[in-house]
């Protein structure tokens, strides 16, 4: 059986008994779910039930590529991993760029399914069709960069490595996996899943290739797509400044999260803007595989004690360690991001847990003695850096923060829960529904929790009226592009989630699909048949149906874990506390109006937020409908 786009093999790895089983990639799986997140959704539904603890040997870890991964299509260097999340107890998923994703395919695999727990620390070595489970005792306890260097010396200096640091080993619930030194699989605690399995690293070396079905057609549309990318003004700005360029824009619209999302205006924002960073700290620019946008920036600080040269931070880390902590000292932010990459920590959750604790101290809920004597106040970057060390090592107050804001607030009590800004247990990212209504809905309904990567609509807030008209109809203007209006936002979020689910099966980058809005589902319908030879992938309606299938399957996974409408909620800071400053002063989120419309569009029960039987059957998810019905969860 010949495969195009796929290499045709996957591996099941049992770390408990040390076995590896290599099998053909099921073509039926590829046809129904394409790749990446789609593969993971199907596998986790089948193999990880509600009885499975995220940190147990029974949890599955899926590491997957897509059919476009490793080709020359723009931004085709990404791969993903998924498992039940230790942070939220529900769907967990994370993506990263760099070069490791293509290397997995060049080494001969479309995806991996990892289960069990090794008796001792190990790493996996994928090398041209072979997989070895090798001892990692000498690398356990090392920071990420040192471990990667040592692993390359032991295997192949040209290998690509994904690795956890001490935070993953200590089972910090928002530990990340760091790929190619700087690219983080963050948010949902995939690093803790690796640590629970005593898996230190994945080392990959391959000399294979990805064969496409229609070479000349692919080359033509690929070159045209690259040209559109390099000519787009905002892609050019990304190449010049990277994602820090968002700081100035967020400040201008009053959506730069400041002091634990209290406000959206930060007095020290100018010190964190992209032009300032380029002038004072920029060293060089880097790119991921097959990407001409080149948004990765390397900065250098000579300020004591933050002397460091490192890639990043992205916008999200600048907000989480900067404005959200009342901190305009960029060298400390650069160093904080560097520490997260070394320890293997998610930068958003790390900064948000510190912001939560800082506000609890400010409000008198937590005493200085309870935070190990640290002078925890807005802007005190020395204390923030100390807390990063404590979180990663689970020392002192850091042991509590390592559980995430939801669990930390529940343990503290005394009203701390109000200041724990999360959805379904995952800390809120660098957006605010008070000044951008659609992100309020996206945060509330996303399968991972407070997620900005699986449903963030950008065209409504950034004024892309022509693109909005193309996607949803000119009759939806101007309301759909009014960031303070709830009208039509459910439609925008629903469509965007379905297209992003597709994006995460190919797999291509958030940038150029989500923002700037260069490529969309019509582009996927052109490239997928050329790569795979599957003509059905050339139909936009069929692709949207696959995207909708994946979104619903992830929802079913969460429903099986107990998620309902009651969990699709925002922190009261966004729904009851008016924005105190800036252009959005006085604004709050009216979530229920958008939720009702969203559930109707999705075909989910409005009372429970659970997909209806007819919805699941329409999407060929009959098996899921039957299981939820047996559990008494399906709406009647």
LOLO-636348 format. One record per residue (C-alpha): residue number from 1; residue in one letter; x, y, z. Coordinates in nm, 2 decimals. Layout:
BEGIN
> NUM;A;X;Y;Z
...
***
This chain:
BEGIN
> 1;X;0.00;0.00;0.00
> 2;X;0.15;0.33;-0.11
> 3;X;0.14;0.64;0.10
> 4;X;0.18;1.00;-0.01
> 5;X;0.23;1.28;0.24
> 6;X;0.25;1.01;0.51
> 7;X;0.55;0.78;0.55
> 8;X;0.32;0.49;0.63
> 9;X;0.43;0.37;0.97
> 10;X;0.37;0.45;1.34
> 11;X;0.51;0.30;1.66
> 12;X;0.36;0.19;1.99
> 13;X;0.61;0.21;2.27
> 14;X;0.55;0.05;2.61
> 15;X;0.79;0.19;2.86
> 16;X;0.68;-0.05;3.14
> 17;X;0.81;-0.36;2.96
> 18;X;1.04;-0.19;2.71
> 19;X;0.88;-0.30;2.39
> 20;X;0.84;-0.13;2.05
> 21;X;0.59;-0.23;1.79
> 22;X;0.60;-0.07;1.45
> 23;X;0.27;-0.09;1.25
> 24;X;0.13;0.05;0.92
> 25;X;-0.05;0.39;0.95
> 26;X;-0.42;0.31;0.91
> 27;X;-0.54;0.47;0.59
> 28;X;-0.89;0.49;0.74
> 29;X;-0.75;0.70;1.03
> 30;X;-0.58;0.93;0.78
> 31;X;-0.90;0.96;0.57
> 32;X;-1.12;1.05;0.87
> 33;X;-0.88;1.26;1.08
> 34;X;-0.59;1.37;0.84
> 35;X;-0.31;1.38;1.10
> 36;X;-0.18;1.56;1.40
> 37;X;-0.46;1.66;1.65
> 38;X;-0.71;1.44;1.46
> 39;X;-0.50;1.13;1.51
> 40;X;-0.45;1.22;1.88
> 41;X;-0.82;1.28;1.94
> 42;X;-0.92;0.94;1.81
> 43;X;-0.64;0.75;1.99
> 44;X;-0.70;0.92;2.33
> 45;X;-1.08;0.87;2.31
> 46;X;-1.02;0.50;2.24
> 47;X;-0.75;0.44;2.50
> 48;X;-0.78;0.69;2.79
> 49;X;-1.10;0.67;2.98
> 50;X;-1.22;0.88;3.28
> 51;X;-1.07;0.63;3.52
> 52;X;-0.71;0.71;3.40
> 53;X;-0.51;0.95;3.61
> 54;X;-0.30;1.19;3.40
> 55;X;0.02;1.10;3.58
> 56;X;-0.04;0.72;3.58
> 57;X;0.12;0.47;3.35
> 58;X;-0.22;0.42;3.18
> 59;X;-0.22;0.76;3.03
> 60;X;-0.12;0.77;2.66
> 61;X;0.12;1.02;2.51
> 62;X;0.06;1.07;2.14
> 63;X;0.33;1.25;1.94
> 64;X;0.21;1.32;1.59
> 65;X;0.29;1.49;1.26
> 66;X;0.06;1.56;0.97
> 67;X;0.07;1.49;0.59
> 68;X;0.22;1.84;0.52
> 69;X;0.49;1.81;0.79
> 70;X;0.83;1.79;0.63
> 71;X;0.73;1.92;0.29
> 72;X;0.82;2.26;0.15
> 73;X;0.47;2.41;0.22
> 74;X;0.50;2.73;0.43
> 75;X;0.55;2.66;0.80
> 76;X;0.54;2.28;0.76
> 77;X;0.79;2.22;1.04
> 78;X;0.54;2.16;1.33
> 79;X;0.44;1.86;1.53
> 80;X;0.22;1.80;1.83
> 81;X;0.17;1.59;2.13
> 82;X;-0.14;1.51;2.34
> 83;X;-0.24;1.33;2.66
> 84;X;-0.49;1.37;2.94
> 85;X;-0.37;1.69;3.10
> 86;X;-0.22;1.68;3.46
> 87;X;-0.31;2.05;3.49
> 88;X;-0.68;2.02;3.40
> 89;X;-0.76;1.65;3.40
> 90;X;-0.92;1.69;3.05
> 91;X;-0.80;1.72;2.70
> 92;X;-0.43;1.81;2.68
> 93;X;-0.25;1.92;2.36
> 94;X;0.05;2.12;2.26
> 95;X;0.23;2.21;1.94
> 96;X;0.58;2.33;1.86
> 97;X;0.79;2.44;1.56
> 98;X;1.15;2.41;1.49
> 99;X;1.29;2.12;1.29
> 100;X;1.21;1.81;1.50
> 101;X;0.86;1.74;1.34
> 102;X;1.00;1.69;0.99
> 103;X;1.28;1.48;1.14
> 104;X;1.03;1.23;1.28
> 105;X;0.89;1.17;0.93
> 106;X;1.24;1.15;0.78
> 107;X;1.32;0.89;1.05
> 108;X;1.03;0.69;0.92
> 109;X;0.72;0.76;1.14
> 110;X;0.40;0.95;1.12
> 111;X;0.32;0.93;1.49
> 112;X;0.41;0.76;1.82
> 113;X;0.18;0.62;2.09
> 114;X;0.37;0.59;2.42
> 115;X;0.23;0.42;2.73
> 116;X;0.35;0.28;3.06
> 117;X;0.62;0.39;3.30
> 118;X;0.98;0.30;3.28
> 119;X;1.14;0.16;3.60
> 120;X;1.43;0.40;3.54
> 121;X;1.48;0.72;3.34
> 122;X;1.50;0.66;2.97
> 123;X;1.51;0.84;2.64
> 124;X;1.38;0.73;2.29
> 125;X;1.62;0.73;2.00
> 126;X;1.45;0.73;1.65
> 127;X;1.70;0.67;1.38
> 128;X;1.60;0.58;1.03
> 129;X;1.32;0.34;1.10
> 130;X;1.46;0.21;1.43
> 131;X;1.35;0.30;1.78
> 132;X;1.56;0.23;2.08
> 133;X;1.47;0.28;2.45
> 134;X;1.80;0.39;2.61
> 135;X;1.90;0.47;2.97
> 136;X;1.88;0.83;3.07
> 137;X;2.00;0.82;3.43
> 138;X;2.30;1.03;3.35
> 139;X;2.08;1.30;3.21
> 140;X;1.80;1.30;3.47
> 141;X;1.82;1.62;3.68
> 142;X;2.00;1.82;3.41
> 143;X;1.87;2.14;3.28
> 144;X;1.73;2.12;2.92
> 145;X;2.02;2.27;2.73
> 146;X;2.29;2.07;2.90
> 147;X;2.08;1.75;2.86
> 148;X;2.03;1.81;2.49
> 149;X;2.40;1.87;2.43
> 150;X;2.49;1.55;2.61
> 151;X;2.23;1.35;2.43
> 152;X;2.36;1.47;2.09
> 153;X;2.71;1.37;2.19
> 154;X;2.59;1.02;2.28
> 155;X;2.38;0.97;1.96
> 156;X;2.43;1.21;1.67
> 157;X;2.54;1.57;1.67
> 158;X;2.29;1.64;1.39
> 159;X;2.00;1.49;1.58
> 160;X;1.70;1.70;1.69
> 161;X;1.59;1.66;2.05
> 162;X;1.28;1.72;2.26
> 163;X;1.35;1.72;2.63
> 164;X;1.21;1.78;2.97
> 165;X;1.39;1.96;3.25
> 166;X;1.37;1.94;3.63
> 167;X;1.02;2.08;3.63
> 168;X;0.89;1.79;3.43
> 169;X;1.08;1.55;3.65
> 170;X;0.92;1.71;3.96
> 171;X;0.58;1.68;3.80
> 172;X;0.50;2.05;3.79
> 173;X;0.15;2.04;3.65
> 174;X;0.23;2.30;3.38
> 175;X;0.57;2.16;3.29
> 176;X;0.66;2.19;2.92
> 177;X;0.86;1.98;2.67
> 178;X;1.13;2.19;2.50
> 179;X;1.21;2.11;2.14
> 180;X;1.52;2.22;1.96
> 181;X;1.64;2.41;2.28
> 182;X;1.38;2.69;2.26
> 183;X;1.05;2.57;2.11
> 184;X;0.81;2.49;2.40
> 185;X;0.53;2.24;2.40
> 186;X;0.36;2.44;2.67
> 187;X;0.03;2.50;2.85
> 188;X;-0.13;2.16;2.95
> 189;X;0.16;1.99;3.13
> 190;X;0.29;1.76;2.87
> 191;X;0.63;1.78;3.05
> 192;X;0.47;1.63;3.36
> 193;X;0.33;1.34;3.16
> 194;X;0.68;1.27;3.03
> 195;X;0.82;1.30;3.38
> 196;X;0.56;1.06;3.51
> 197;X;0.66;0.80;3.25
> 198;X;1.03;0.87;3.34
> 199;X;1.09;0.98;2.98
> 200;X;1.36;1.24;2.96
> 201;X;1.39;1.30;2.59
> 202;X;1.31;1.21;2.23
> 203;X;1.61;1.21;2.01
> 204;X;1.55;1.19;1.63
> 205;X;1.77;1.15;1.33
> 206;X;1.64;1.06;0.99
> 207;X;1.76;1.06;0.63
> 208;X;1.43;0.98;0.46
> 209;X;1.19;1.21;0.27
> 210;X;0.82;1.28;0.22
> 211;X;0.68;1.18;-0.12
> 212;X;0.40;1.39;-0.25
> 213;X;0.13;1.26;-0.49
> 214;X;0.13;1.53;-0.75
> 215;X;0.47;1.69;-0.75
> 216;X;0.43;1.96;-1.02
> 217;X;0.10;2.07;-0.88
> 218;X;0.24;2.08;-0.53
> 219;X;0.54;2.29;-0.64
> 220;X;0.33;2.54;-0.82
> 221;X;0.09;2.60;-0.53
> 222;X;0.37;2.59;-0.27
> 223;X;0.57;2.86;-0.45
> 224;X;0.26;3.07;-0.49
> 225;X;0.18;3.03;-0.12
> 226;X;0.54;3.13;-0.01
> 227;X;0.52;3.44;-0.23
> 228;X;0.19;3.55;-0.08
> 229;X;0.35;3.51;0.26
> 230;X;0.66;3.71;0.20
> 231;X;0.46;3.99;0.03
> 232;X;0.21;4.03;0.32
> 233;X;0.28;4.35;0.51
> 234;X;0.22;4.20;0.85
> 235;X;0.42;3.89;0.77
> 236;X;0.70;4.13;0.68
> 237;X;0.65;4.31;1.02
> 238;X;0.67;3.97;1.19
> 239;X;1.00;3.90;1.01
> 240;X;1.13;4.23;1.13
> 241;X;1.02;4.23;1.49
> 242;X;0.87;3.89;1.58
> 243;X;0.56;3.86;1.80
> 244;X;0.67;4.13;2.04
> 245;X;0.51;4.37;1.79
> 246;X;0.18;4.28;1.95
> 247;X;0.27;4.46;2.27
> 248;X;0.22;4.81;2.11
> 249;X;-0.11;4.70;1.95
> 250;X;-0.24;4.55;2.26
> 251;X;-0.15;4.86;2.46
> 252;X;-0.33;5.08;2.20
> 253;X;-0.66;4.90;2.23
> 254;X;-0.64;4.85;2.60
> 255;X;-0.59;4.47;2.60
> 256;X;-0.24;4.43;2.73
> 257;X;-0.30;4.22;3.05
> 258;X;-0.16;4.41;3.35
> 259;X;-0.14;4.31;3.72
> 260;X;-0.32;3.98;3.69
> 261;X;-0.55;4.09;3.42
> 262;X;-0.68;4.37;3.63
> 263;X;-0.65;4.62;3.35
> 264;X;-0.54;4.63;2.99
> 265;X;-0.31;4.94;3.00
> 266;X;0.05;4.92;3.13
> 267;X;0.24;5.24;3.21
> 268;X;0.58;5.07;3.13
> 269;X;0.47;4.92;2.79
> 270;X;0.71;5.13;2.59
> 271;X;1.00;4.95;2.74
> 272;X;0.86;4.62;2.62
> 273;X;0.76;4.72;2.26
> 274;X;0.92;4.56;1.96
> 275;X;1.11;4.86;1.84
> 276;X;1.27;4.91;2.18
> 277;X;1.37;4.54;2.19
> 278;X;1.51;4.56;1.84
> 279;X;1.72;4.87;1.92
> 280;X;1.85;4.76;2.26
> 281;X;1.87;4.38;2.28
> 282;X;1.83;4.21;1.94
> 283;X;2.11;3.99;1.82
> 284;X;1.98;3.78;1.54
> 285;X;1.68;3.62;1.37
> 286;X;1.60;3.26;1.34
> 287;X;1.34;3.06;1.14
> 288;X;1.16;2.73;1.18
> 289;X;1.16;2.46;0.90
> 290;X;1.01;2.59;0.57
> 291;X;0.93;2.93;0.71
> 292;X;1.02;3.25;0.54
> 293;X;0.84;3.46;0.81
> 294;X;1.14;3.41;1.05
> 295;X;0.96;3.55;1.36
> 296;X;1.21;3.40;1.61
> 297;X;1.43;3.66;1.77
> 298;X;1.75;3.62;1.98
> 299;X;1.81;3.89;2.24
> 300;X;2.11;3.97;2.46
> 301;X;2.11;4.13;2.80
> 302;X;2.42;4.25;2.97
> 303;X;2.24;4.37;3.28
> 304;X;2.34;4.20;3.61
> 305;X;2.21;3.96;3.73
> 306;X;2.03;3.89;3.40
> 307;X;2.33;3.84;3.17
> 308;X;2.20;3.60;2.90
> 309;X;2.17;3.56;2.53
> 310;X;1.86;3.36;2.44
> 311;X;1.59;3.31;2.18
> 312;X;1.26;3.47;2.28
> 313;X;1.05;3.58;2.46
> 314;X;0.74;3.57;2.25
> 315;X;0.45;3.81;2.32
> 316;X;0.29;3.57;2.56
> 317;X;0.60;3.55;2.78
> 318;X;0.65;3.93;2.76
> 319;X;0.30;3.98;2.89
> 320;X;0.32;3.70;3.16
> 321;X;0.65;3.81;3.30
> 322;X;0.61;4.18;3.21
> 323;X;0.29;4.38;3.22
> 324;X;0.09;4.11;3.40
> 325;X;0.34;4.14;3.69
> 326;X;0.38;4.52;3.66
> 327;X;0.73;4.47;3.54
> 328;X;0.89;4.67;3.26
> 329;X;1.25;4.54;3.31
> 330;X;1.30;4.35;2.98
> 331;X;1.63;4.19;3.09
> 332;X;1.45;4.02;3.37
> 333;X;1.17;3.90;3.13
> 334;X;1.43;3.76;2.89
> 335;X;1.60;3.58;3.18
> 336;X;1.26;3.45;3.31
> 337;X;1.19;3.31;2.97
> 338;X;1.53;3.15;2.95
> 339;X;1.48;2.99;3.29
> 340;X;1.15;2.84;3.17
> 341;X;1.32;2.69;2.86
> 342;X;1.59;2.55;3.09
> 343;X;1.37;2.41;3.36
> 344;X;1.10;2.31;3.11
> 345;X;0.81;2.53;3.22
> 346;X;0.52;2.69;3.04
> 347;X;0.59;3.06;3.05
> 348;X;0.22;3.16;3.05
> 349;X;0.12;2.95;3.34
> 350;X;0.44;3.03;3.53
> 351;X;0.39;3.40;3.50
> 352;X;0.01;3.37;3.58
> 353;X;0.07;3.17;3.90
> 354;X;0.31;3.44;4.02
> 355;X;0.06;3.71;3.93
> 356;X;-0.21;3.53;4.12
> 357;X;0.01;3.50;4.43
> 358;X;0.12;3.87;4.40
> 359;X;-0.24;3.99;4.40
> 360;X;-0.32;3.76;4.69
> 361;X;-0.04;3.93;4.89
> 362;X;-0.16;4.27;4.78
> 363;X;-0.51;4.20;4.89
> 364;X;-0.39;4.07;5.23
> 365;X;-0.51;3.71;5.17
> 366;X;-0.15;3.57;5.19
> 367;X;0.12;3.70;5.42
> 368;X;0.48;3.76;5.35
> 369;X;0.57;3.47;5.58
> 370;X;0.36;3.24;5.37
> 371;X;0.56;3.33;5.06
> 372;X;0.89;3.24;5.22
> 373;X;0.96;3.59;5.32
> 374;X;0.98;3.72;4.96
> 375;X;0.89;4.09;4.91
> 376;X;0.62;4.00;4.65
> 377;X;0.48;4.31;4.49
> 378;X;0.42;4.44;4.14
> 379;X;0.74;4.51;3.95
> 380;X;0.97;4.33;4.19
> 381;X;1.14;4.11;3.93
> 382;X;1.40;3.98;4.17
> 383;X;1.12;3.81;4.37
> 384;X;0.96;3.68;4.05
> 385;X;1.28;3.52;3.93
> 386;X;1.32;3.35;4.27
> 387;X;0.97;3.21;4.25
> 388;X;1.05;3.05;3.91
> 389;X;1.33;2.86;4.07
> 390;X;1.10;2.76;4.36
> 391;X;0.82;2.64;4.12
> 392;X;1.06;2.43;3.91
> 393;X;1.21;2.27;4.21
> 394;X;0.89;2.25;4.41
> 395;X;1.05;2.42;4.70
> 396;X;0.86;2.62;4.97
> 397;X;0.57;2.82;4.83
> 398;X;0.68;2.70;4.48
> 399;X;0.54;2.36;4.56
> 400;X;0.19;2.51;4.59
> 401;X;0.23;2.72;4.28
> 402;X;0.35;2.42;4.08
> 403;X;-0.01;2.28;4.11
> 404;X;-0.15;2.57;3.90
> 405;X;-0.37;2.86;4.02
> 406;X;-0.69;2.65;4.05
> 407;X;-0.55;2.40;4.30
> 408;X;-0.34;2.67;4.47
> 409;X;-0.64;2.89;4.53
> 410;X;-0.85;2.60;4.66
> 411;X;-0.58;2.52;4.91
> 412;X;-0.53;2.88;5.02
> 413;X;-0.90;2.96;5.05
> 414;X;-0.99;3.29;5.21
> 415;X;-1.12;3.43;4.89
> 416;X;-0.81;3.35;4.68
> 417;X;-1.03;3.17;4.43
> 418;X;-1.15;3.51;4.28
> 419;X;-0.80;3.60;4.18
> 420;X;-0.72;3.26;4.03
> 421;X;-0.78;3.34;3.67
> 422;X;-0.84;3.01;3.48
> 423;X;-1.08;2.82;3.27
> 424;X;-1.12;2.45;3.35
> 425;X;-0.80;2.47;3.54
> 426;X;-0.57;2.63;3.27
> 427;X;-0.45;2.98;3.33
> 428;X;-0.58;3.26;3.11
> 429;X;-0.35;3.36;2.82
> 430;X;-0.27;3.72;2.71
> 431;X;-0.61;3.83;2.59
> 432;X;-0.92;3.98;2.76
> 433;X;-1.28;3.93;2.65
> 434;X;-1.37;4.27;2.79
> 435;X;-1.20;4.44;2.50
> 436;X;-1.23;4.15;2.25
> 437;X;-1.56;3.96;2.29
> 438;X;-1.48;3.66;2.07
> 439;X;-1.18;3.57;2.28
> 440;X;-1.41;3.56;2.58
> 441;X;-1.61;3.29;2.42
> 442;X;-1.30;3.11;2.28
> 443;X;-1.15;3.10;2.63
> 444;X;-1.47;2.96;2.77
> 445;X;-1.54;2.68;2.53
> 446;X;-1.19;2.56;2.42
> 447;X;-1.11;2.20;2.49
> 448;X;-0.79;2.28;2.66
> 449;X;-0.92;2.55;2.89
> 450;X;-0.84;2.92;2.86
> 451;X;-0.68;2.87;2.51
> 452;X;-0.58;3.14;2.26
> 453;X;-0.45;2.90;1.99
> 454;X;-0.76;2.69;1.91
> 455;X;-1.02;2.95;1.85
> 456;X;-0.88;3.30;1.87
> 457;X;-1.06;3.51;1.60
> 458;X;-0.83;3.79;1.49
> 459;X;-1.01;3.95;1.19
> 460;X;-1.29;4.09;1.41
> 461;X;-1.05;4.28;1.64
> 462;X;-0.79;4.39;1.38
> 463;X;-1.03;4.54;1.13
> 464;X;-1.01;4.29;0.85
> 465;X;-1.36;4.37;0.73
> 466;X;-1.31;4.24;0.38
> 467;X;-1.19;3.90;0.51
> 468;X;-1.47;3.89;0.76
> 469;X;-1.72;3.95;0.47
> 470;X;-1.56;3.67;0.27
> 471;X;-1.58;3.42;0.55
> 472;X;-1.92;3.51;0.71
> 473;X;-2.10;3.74;0.47
> 474;X;-2.12;4.11;0.42
> 475;X;-2.45;4.12;0.60
> 476;X;-2.26;4.05;0.93
> 477;X;-2.08;4.38;0.91
> 478;X;-2.01;4.59;1.10
> 479;X;-2.12;4.40;1.41
> 480;X;-1.90;4.10;1.36
> 481;X;-1.59;4.33;1.36
> 482;X;-1.70;4.53;1.66
> 483;X;-1.48;4.40;1.95
> 484;X;-1.73;4.52;2.21
> 485;X;-2.03;4.35;2.06
> 486;X;-2.14;3.99;2.13
> 487;X;-2.33;3.98;1.80
> 488;X;-2.21;3.71;1.55
> 489;X;-1.91;3.62;1.77
> 490;X;-2.04;3.26;1.81
> 491;X;-2.04;3.21;1.44
> 492;X;-1.69;3.35;1.41
> 493;X;-1.56;3.13;1.69
> 494;X;-1.73;2.82;1.57
> 495;X;-1.59;2.85;1.21
> 496;X;-1.24;2.95;1.34
> 497;X;-1.23;2.65;1.57
> 498;X;-1.31;2.41;1.28
> 499;X;-1.05;2.57;1.05
> 500;X;-0.78;2.57;1.33
> 501;X;-0.85;2.20;1.40
> 502;X;-0.77;2.14;1.03
> 503;X;-0.46;2.36;1.06
> 504;X;-0.35;2.13;1.35
> 505;X;-0.39;1.82;1.13
> 506;X;-0.17;1.93;0.84
> 507;X;0.03;2.06;1.07
> 508;X;0.11;2.42;0.99
> 509;X;0.17;2.72;1.21
> 510;X;-0.07;2.95;1.39
> 511;X;0.11;3.25;1.22
> 512;X;0.00;3.30;0.86
> 513;X;-0.32;3.11;0.92
> 514;X;-0.46;3.27;1.23
> 515;X;-0.26;3.60;1.21
> 516;X;-0.17;3.74;0.97
> 517;X;-0.47;3.59;0.79
> 518;X;-0.29;3.47;0.48
> 519;X;-0.40;3.11;0.44
> 520;X;-0.74;2.96;0.51
> 521;X;-0.94;2.64;0.44
> 522;X;-0.94;2.70;0.07
> 523;X;-0.56;2.68;0.07
> 524;X;-0.58;2.36;0.26
> 525;X;-0.82;2.22;0.00
> 526;X;-0.55;2.30;-0.27
> 527;X;-0.25;2.16;-0.10
> 528;X;-0.39;1.84;0.06
> 529;X;-0.49;1.66;-0.26
> 530;X;-0.15;1.75;-0.42
> 531;X;0.03;1.61;-0.12
> 532;X;-0.18;1.30;-0.04
> 533;X;-0.36;1.22;-0.37
> 534;X;-0.69;1.21;-0.18
> 535;X;-0.94;1.41;-0.39
> 536;X;-1.19;1.43;-0.11
> 537;X;-0.95;1.66;0.07
> 538;X;-1.00;1.90;-0.21
> 539;X;-1.35;1.98;-0.11
> 540;X;-1.39;2.26;0.14
> 541;X;-1.71;2.13;0.28
> 542;X;-1.54;1.79;0.35
> 543;X;-1.25;1.95;0.52
> 544;X;-1.47;2.17;0.74
> 545;X;-1.66;1.85;0.83
> 546;X;-1.34;1.69;0.94
> 547;X;-1.25;1.99;1.15
> 548;X;-1.59;1.99;1.31
> 549;X;-1.55;1.61;1.38
> 550;X;-1.23;1.67;1.56
> 551;X;-1.37;1.96;1.77
> 552;X;-1.67;1.74;1.87
> 553;X;-1.45;1.44;1.95
> 554;X;-1.24;1.65;2.18
> 555;X;-1.56;1.78;2.34
> 556;X;-1.68;1.42;2.38
> 557;X;-1.35;1.33;2.55
> 558;X;-1.41;1.62;2.80
> 559;X;-1.78;1.54;2.85
> 560;X;-1.67;1.18;2.94
> 561;X;-1.45;1.35;3.21
> 562;X;-1.75;1.54;3.34
> 563;X;-1.73;1.87;3.15
> 564;X;-2.06;2.05;3.09
> 565;X;-2.19;2.40;3.03
> 566;X;-2.12;2.48;3.40
> 567;X;-1.75;2.45;3.31
> 568;X;-1.76;2.68;3.01
> 569;X;-1.72;2.98;3.23
> 570;X;-1.49;3.28;3.25
> 571;X;-1.34;3.43;3.57
> 572;X;-1.57;3.69;3.72
> 573;X;-1.30;3.95;3.67
> 574;X;-1.40;3.94;3.30
> 575;X;-1.78;3.91;3.34
> 576;X;-1.85;4.13;3.65
> 577;X;-1.56;4.36;3.69
> 578;X;-1.56;4.64;3.43
> 579;X;-1.24;4.72;3.26
> 580;X;-1.11;5.01;3.47
> 581;X;-0.90;5.19;3.21
> 582;X;-0.83;5.25;2.84
> 583;X;-1.05;5.23;2.53
> 584;X;-1.25;4.95;2.68
> 585;X;-1.32;5.12;3.01
> 586;X;-1.65;5.00;3.16
> 587;X;-1.67;4.69;2.94
> 588;X;-1.75;4.34;3.06
> 589;X;-1.83;4.01;2.88
> 590;X;-2.19;3.89;2.84
> 591;X;-2.09;3.53;2.80
> 592;X;-2.43;3.35;2.81
> 593;X;-2.57;3.52;2.50
> 594;X;-2.27;3.40;2.30
> 595;X;-2.28;3.05;2.46
> 596;X;-2.64;2.99;2.37
> 597;X;-2.58;3.09;2.01
> 598;X;-2.25;2.88;2.00
> 599;X;-2.43;2.57;2.13
> 600;X;-2.70;2.61;1.87
> 601;X;-2.45;2.64;1.59
> 602;X;-2.26;2.34;1.71
> 603;X;-2.57;2.12;1.76
> 604;X;-2.50;2.09;2.13
> 605;X;-2.76;2.08;2.40
> 606;X;-2.81;2.44;2.52
> 607;X;-2.88;2.33;2.88
> 608;X;-2.58;2.10;2.92
> 609;X;-2.33;2.20;2.65
> 610;X;-2.32;1.83;2.54
> 611;X;-2.33;1.73;2.17
> 612;X;-2.66;1.59;2.06
> 613;X;-2.69;1.24;1.92
> 614;X;-2.78;1.36;1.57
> 615;X;-2.48;1.59;1.57
> 616;X;-2.24;1.31;1.65
> 617;X;-2.40;1.07;1.41
> 618;X;-2.38;1.33;1.13
> 619;X;-2.01;1.35;1.20
> 620;X;-1.96;0.97;1.20
> 621;X;-1.91;0.97;1.57
> 622;X;-2.17;0.70;1.64
> 623;X;-1.94;0.51;1.87
> 624;X;-1.89;0.82;2.09
> 625;X;-2.27;0.88;2.10
> 626;X;-2.33;0.53;2.22
> 627;X;-2.07;0.54;2.49
> 628;X;-2.20;0.87;2.62
> 629;X;-2.55;0.74;2.61
> 630;X;-2.45;0.43;2.82
> 631;X;-2.30;0.67;3.07
> 632;X;-2.62;0.87;3.09
> 633;X;-2.45;1.18;2.96
> 634;X;-2.61;1.22;2.62
> 635;X;-2.90;1.47;2.60
> 636;X;-3.24;1.31;2.56
***
